[in-house]
Amino acid sequence: MGGLQTSHLGPAQRKNLAGHTAAVLKEFSSHFGRQLGTAILERAQEEAGLRETAGTPAVLLQQDPVAGGEVMLEGTLLQYLDGKWRKRHLQVTRSFTVESRDSKEVFGGGWECHTDFILTGCQICTTVQQHRHLVEDACRHISVRPRGKMPFWDCPTEFPIFIQHQYSAPLCLCVESREAQRLWARLLQRAVQHQSTVLQRKNSFESRVFLEAEFSFRQERGTYEPGVLGMGSEEEVLCSLVMEEILPYLQHQIFPRLILRKGTLTWIKLLAEVHSQVCDQVKAELKDMMNELSQQRPLLEKLVRSDLHQLTALQDCIAHRITEGVCAEMSLCLSRTVIPLLDRTVHEVATPVCDGFAAAWQLFLETCDDVTAKGCSGQSLHEILSPLDSLGPGTARASRYLAMLELSAGGRAWLQASWGIHRDFFRLFVYQAQSTLLQLMDRAVAMFRRLPSVQIQFCTDPSQLSSALHRVRDQVLEQLDQDLRSIRAQLVLDCVLQLSVPVLIQKLQWLRPEHYQPRGHPEYAPFLHPNIIHHRVLRASLTREIRAVIRDSLPQDCVSLSPEVHLPSSEPPGGRLQNCTQLPD
């Protein structure tokens, strides 16, 4: 949304906000430093065989296959800018970058002048009524509601697309037909999912340390749910952390003192202005913070290599003492608070995961059959493999099985009530599940394309080509089945851990792990943080309990847990959560 030229902040307020931002970044840096030392020690232990390798299966460590600037969709749309609806040329690339240009500049060769849409954590809807609910939800603290409608709801066509960011002004688009609305909304939703899982897809040493630091930062403040705070790049995560910290200040100090009419539109503009300032400051300071930490890393690695066994012995001693100290309380808390909820929790989380994975498996199987059926047609290999194109991340077929990864409305309500979590928690989990499934499907498609090119050089007639395609089909399906079952269990485990670990930490927060700080080894302090070891102890206990439930709950084959599940044709299945990744066709 345009029209934000008028500043709502005075010099003193800007300075105050800059101070808040700097303080948050400084504190986050200390959390990152503690997590970095711990992670360096754990990796050295794994490499030396002193610890079992932790983390996700190897397939999740692969680089994201979706990359490049190839355009998947482009066209001229109407976008609400500076108080008017203007023609803009939009394009979505294979890397799910969404670029907006002035349509006149495009035809004049002005391709370099464009704006990238930041869609991390956004929600997309295609009716004014749906967007009204999102805006009202974001402005619950405002006592005075504006009469009438927002100016950007006065759409010039019947087919709007509203993109609602938690802190930025909404992006409002219009297209000319229902079909175009469906197509753009689907691709933009995939862009949201892709941009929101940057750190999760990296799954690098640095990204894992960063996410652990983000959890540690929030846990110290008594907030444990990732939600939108864990979405996007390092820069976007830090911006969200800062905004979460200063929201009360904006709501209770700055907003009530504004001379302007204190309505929804004023709050949206204020929030967008503050978010822009925070992003600029985070971008400027993040590089310095990461450089400083990177300079510490070689020194920490050198110390770990020289004193690995001493550090490991001390770490084990601290973990043993903490375990002995909290064993009774932890067992009591597990038996009363956590374990009674695990069966139902695993079921509610596993059902959509199994449904979506089973639907993807069935769709891939049918597509493979289409490929092998064309083997005797005499067509080129490119034409024979063309059915695989329908499985891409931006296709309608992919959107259908991805939508099935949503939790049911009833399951979501039960989990919220049972674990005391915010609804935004589920968006990050669903995005992670969708991203993972897309990676598995992309990997299978790439494998199916690669193997025939190796094997057909020995084929002299169509029947041999058909036999080769069947062998490829069986090989790819065997690998995909193995990957789906392995990753499916890992996703369920990770989600249930994210639900249960905060509860256990909160229930046992009165314990004082810092009492177990080792004495006489100040040089080891960067690696042996009792609070982190305490959390590892709790996580290990929870993991054992959850895995036991998963073993009894998940089917051995890649099948649905629901009695009857079919790929949705046009409308999303009843009871699924529509405001996250499902859009009406």
Secondary structure, DSSP 8 states (H G I E B T S, - for coil): -----S----HHHHHHHHHHHHHHHHHHHHHHHHHHHHHHHHHHHHHTTSS---SS-GGGGS--S--S--EEEEEEEEEEETTEEEEEEEEEETT--EEEEEHHHHHTT-TT--EE---TT-EEESSHHHHHHHHHHHTTT-SS--SS--GGGS-SSSEEEEEE-SSS--EEEEESSHHHHHHHHHHHHHHHHHHHTHHHHH--HHHHHHHHHHHHHHHHTT----GGGG-SSHHHHHHHHHHHHHHHHIIIIIGGG-SS--SHHHHHHHHHHHHHHHHHHHHHHHHHHHHHHHHHHHHHHHHHHHSHHHHHHHHHHHHHHHHHHHHHHHHHHIIIIIHHHHHHHHHHHHHHHHHHHHHHHHHHHHHHHHHHHTTTS---HHHHTGGGGGGSTTSHHHHHHHHTTS-BHHHHHHHHHHHT--THHHHHHHHHHHHHHHHHHHHHHHHHHHHHHHHGGG--SHHHHHHHHHHHHHHHHHHHHHHHHHHHHHHHHHHHHHHHHHHHHHHTTTS-GGGG--SS-GGGTTT--HHHHHHHHHHHHHHHHHHHHHHHHS-SSS--SSSS----SSS--TTB-TTTT----
